[in-house]
Amino acid sequence: MRSVDAEPLFIARGEGSRMYDVDGNGYIDYVGSWGPLILGHCHPAVQESLEKALRGGTSFGAPSPLEVELAKKVAAAVPSIEMVRMTNSGTEATMSALRVARGFTGRDKIVKFVGCYHGAVDSLLVQAGSGVATLSLPDSPGVTRGTSADTLLARYNDLDDVRGIMAAGGEQVAAIIIEPVAGNMGVVPPAAGFLEGLRKLADEHGALLIFDEVMTGFRVAYGGAQQLFGIAPDMTCLGKIIGGGMPVGAFGGRREIMETVAPAGNTYQAGTLSGNPLAMAAGLAMLTELEKPGAYERLEEKSARLAAELSEAAAVSSWPTCQNRVGSMMTVFFTGGPVTNFESAKTSDTGRFAAYFKHMLANGVYLAPSQFEAAFVSLAHSDDDLARTAAAAAAFFEAKAG
C-alpha cells in the first residue's frame, strides 16, 4: 500500500466476490488472496470439505489418503507431472525443485528471468519483480553474493539472450526456471516461439526446464499454462489454487527426476505440515469444482468481457495505457506499451496507477496495490460486479480525457 500512498486494509471476512474490512466496507475483490480463490471467498464445497477434515485432525506428520488423492488429481491434470511432492508454499516448491534439479544434473547454476518472482528464496531474489519492484527495494539485504552467484539472469521473451547465456556456459546450468506467463511484473504473456525455444535450448544443453505455475496452474487452464501453450517442462511448481485458499505448494515432474527425492533417492526435502489434511481437503474440493463442464468457459467469458470494457474505458483518456491478459489474469499498464518484459513494464507511470488504484478503491473495487501485479477474475464475479467495475474505471478515465 505504501507504493500507492494508501493505508493498508485489514480484512474481517470474505464472501463470494467480495471482502469486507474491519470497518464494514465491502469491496469487489480482484486480488483473491493473490490468485487462489478462483471460486471466490468461502465457497460452500470448500468450506464443507474443511469442516469434515477438521473433525479428523489437523496434522499427522505422516501421509494421509487425502494427500494421495490430491496427488493423483494433480498428476492427471498437468500433462508433464508423473510424480508430485506436496509442500507448504510456492516458495518451498520452487526452492525444492531447484535443489532436485541440481541433484539430478550434478550442476550448480540456474537461469532465471528478470522480473519473474519465484518466492522468497535467496538464490531467486535477484531482479525478482513483484514486491521488490513495487517498493523500489534492492534485490534483498541478507542474500549473500555466494548464494546469488549461481543465478544467471536473462531477459523475458528474449530467446537470443538465453541462447547467448547457454552458449557461454550451458554445461554448468542445472535448470532454466520461468513463469510461463509472467505475473509478477504485471501480466506478460510469452512471445510466439519463446517457450518452445527454451524447451529446445534446455534439451540441447542437458538442463532441466522448470515451469513455475504457482500462479498459472489451474488458473489459465485446468492443466495450466503448459496445457494452454502445448509445452512440456521437465518439472512444474504449483501452489495457491491446489490448496483451495489454504497454505500449500507442490513440485512434480518426470518420474526419473522425482525418484531422486528422498526417501526414494538422495536429494532431501521434507516438511512436517506438507500434505496436511486441511489443505488437501480444500484442494480436492477446489479441483473437483473446476473439473465441472463449462467452468473455464465461464471464467474466460467473464474475463474477456471485463478486459474489453476496461480497454474501452481507457481509450478515452489522454493517459496512455495498454492491457495484457491471459485467461483470468490481466493487468492495465499505465504506459503506451507494448509490455513484453520487465524493462517495458517499468516504463509504466506508477503515480498514475496509484491515482487509478485509489479511485477504484473509493468506488468499492479492490485491485492489487501495485502496477506490477495481476488482477484475477473469479467464477464468483457476477455480471453486476463486472458492470460496476467497468463503470468505476470509465469514470476515472473520462476525468483524464482531453
FENNORPE-V447822 format. One record per residue. PHI is phi in degrees with one decimal (999 if undefined). Layout:
phi=PHI
phi=PHI
//
This chain:
phi=999
phi=-58.3
phi=-68.4
phi=-111.1
phi=54.9
phi=-133.2
phi=-85.1
phi=-62.4
phi=-88.7
phi=-109.3
phi=-96.3
phi=-92.8
phi=-165.2
phi=-132.9
phi=-153.9
phi=60.9
phi=-87.3
phi=-119.4
phi=-130.7
phi=-129.1
phi=-84.4
phi=-68.0
phi=-92.4
phi=90.8
phi=-77.5
phi=-103.5
phi=-137.3
phi=-72.8
phi=-99.0
phi=-111.3
phi=-97.9
phi=55.2
phi=58.6
phi=64.5
phi=118.0
phi=-74.5
phi=-85.3
phi=-68.4
phi=-96.0
phi=90.6
phi=-77.6
phi=54.0
phi=-63.7
phi=-55.5
phi=-65.0
phi=-69.5
phi=-61.8
phi=-64.3
phi=-66.4
phi=-66.6
phi=-62.7
phi=-65.9
phi=-65.3
phi=-60.6
phi=-67.3
phi=-94.8
phi=127.5
phi=-95.7
phi=-162.2
phi=-119.3
phi=66.0
phi=-153.2
phi=-62.1
phi=-134.8
phi=-58.2
phi=-61.5
phi=-63.4
phi=-67.2
phi=-60.6
phi=-67.5
phi=-59.2
phi=-64.0
phi=-67.3
phi=-65.7
phi=-64.0
phi=-71.9
phi=-88.7
phi=-96.6
phi=-55.0
phi=-91.7
phi=-90.7
phi=-102.5
phi=-138.1
phi=-140.2
phi=-123.6
phi=-80.8
phi=-133.6
phi=-98.0
phi=-161.5
phi=-65.1
phi=-59.4
phi=-62.9
phi=-65.3
phi=-68.7
phi=-59.3
phi=-70.1
phi=-61.8
phi=-67.7
phi=-61.6
phi=-65.0
phi=-62.3
phi=-66.9
phi=-65.1
phi=-69.4
phi=-91.7
phi=73.2
phi=-117.6
phi=-107.3
phi=-86.7
phi=-130.8
phi=-109.5
phi=-127.1
phi=-110.6
phi=-58.4
phi=95.1
phi=-87.2
phi=-109.4
phi=-125.0
phi=93.8
phi=-85.6
phi=-95.7
phi=-50.0
phi=-69.8
phi=-107.6
phi=-85.4
phi=-126.0
phi=47.7
phi=-97.4
phi=62.2
phi=49.0
phi=-62.3
phi=-62.2
phi=-71.4
phi=-59.4
phi=-95.8
phi=55.1
phi=-89.4
phi=-64.6
phi=-47.8
phi=169.6
phi=-59.3
phi=99.5
phi=-90.5
phi=-76.7
phi=-61.1
phi=-62.7
phi=-65.5
phi=-85.8
phi=-64.1
phi=-90.9
phi=-101.2
phi=-99.1
phi=-102.7
phi=-127.5
phi=-86.3
phi=-61.8
phi=68.4
phi=-120.2
phi=-67.3
phi=-62.9
phi=-64.2
phi=-66.0
phi=-60.5
phi=-66.4
phi=-62.1
phi=-71.2
phi=-66.2
phi=-79.4
phi=-169.7
phi=-62.5
phi=-71.6
phi=-101.9
phi=-90.0
phi=-77.7
phi=-156.7
phi=-107.1
phi=-112.8
phi=-152.9
phi=-78.9
phi=-61.5
phi=-120.8
phi=-65.3
phi=-127.1
phi=-114.5
phi=-122.4
phi=84.8
phi=-73.6
phi=-133.5
phi=-76.4
phi=-71.6
phi=-68.9
phi=-55.9
phi=86.0
phi=-68.2
phi=-65.4
phi=-60.9
phi=-65.1
phi=-64.7
phi=-59.8
phi=-67.4
phi=-64.3
phi=-59.9
phi=-63.4
phi=-63.5
phi=-107.5
phi=69.9
phi=-97.1
phi=-91.3
phi=-104.6
phi=-112.7
phi=-96.1
phi=-86.3
phi=-107.4
phi=-56.9
phi=-91.3
phi=-88.9
phi=-62.0
phi=64.5
phi=-103.6
phi=-83.5
phi=-167.8
phi=-60.3
phi=-93.9
phi=80.2
phi=-63.9
phi=-66.3
phi=-72.5
phi=-61.5
phi=-102.5
phi=70.4
phi=-119.5
phi=-102.6
phi=-76.3
phi=-79.5
phi=-138.5
phi=-134.3
phi=-108.5
phi=-128.2
phi=-176.7
phi=51.0
phi=-64.5
phi=-73.0
phi=-110.1
phi=58.5
phi=102.6
phi=-88.0
phi=-62.6
phi=-163.5
phi=-159.4
phi=-163.5
phi=-136.1
phi=-157.5
phi=169.4
phi=-61.7
phi=-58.0
phi=-63.3
phi=-77.6
phi=-68.6
phi=-74.2
phi=-85.4
phi=-81.7
phi=-62.3
phi=-89.1
phi=-69.4
phi=-125.2
phi=-104.7
phi=-88.7
phi=-84.1
phi=-156.3
phi=-161.5
phi=-170.8
phi=-55.9
phi=-92.5
phi=-61.0
phi=72.1
phi=-63.2
phi=-62.6
phi=-68.1
phi=-64.2
phi=-66.1
phi=-65.1
phi=-63.9
phi=-64.5
phi=-61.2
phi=-63.4
phi=-60.3
phi=-68.4
phi=-63.3
phi=-66.4
phi=-72.4
phi=-72.0
phi=-64.8
phi=-55.9
phi=89.2
phi=-60.7
phi=-75.8
phi=-64.8
phi=-66.8
phi=-65.2
phi=-65.0
phi=-62.3
phi=-63.0
phi=-67.0
phi=-63.4
phi=-62.6
phi=-63.9
phi=-61.0
phi=-63.0
phi=-71.3
phi=-68.3
phi=-63.9
phi=-63.1
phi=-63.8
phi=-70.1
phi=-64.1
phi=-83.5
phi=-83.6
phi=-82.7
phi=-83.5
phi=-69.3
phi=-139.9
phi=-145.0
phi=-130.3
phi=-113.8
phi=-145.7
phi=-133.1
phi=59.2
phi=-95.1
phi=-110.2
phi=-153.2
phi=-141.6
phi=-95.1
phi=-96.5
phi=-90.6
phi=-153.1
phi=-70.7
phi=72.9
phi=-73.9
phi=-102.9
phi=-123.0
phi=-161.7
phi=-68.5
phi=-59.9
phi=-73.0
phi=-62.8
phi=-73.7
phi=-78.4
phi=-65.0
phi=-86.7
phi=-70.0
phi=-66.5
phi=-67.6
phi=-60.4
phi=-60.4
phi=-62.9
phi=-63.6
phi=-57.2
phi=-67.7
phi=-64.2
phi=-64.3
phi=-62.4
phi=-63.7
phi=-101.9
phi=80.1
phi=-121.0
phi=-100.8
phi=-107.2
phi=-62.4
phi=-79.8
phi=-160.2
phi=-63.7
phi=-103.2
phi=-136.1
phi=-101.8
phi=-100.8
phi=-119.7
phi=-89.6
phi=-118.1
phi=-68.1
phi=-81.7
phi=-69.0
phi=-89.7
phi=-58.8
phi=-65.7
phi=-58.5
phi=-65.4
phi=-65.0
phi=-66.1
phi=-64.6
phi=-63.9
phi=-65.9
phi=-64.0
phi=-64.9
phi=-60.2
phi=-62.3
phi=-65.1
phi=-71.4
phi=-61.4
phi=-69.7
phi=-103.1
phi=-72.9
phi=87.8
//
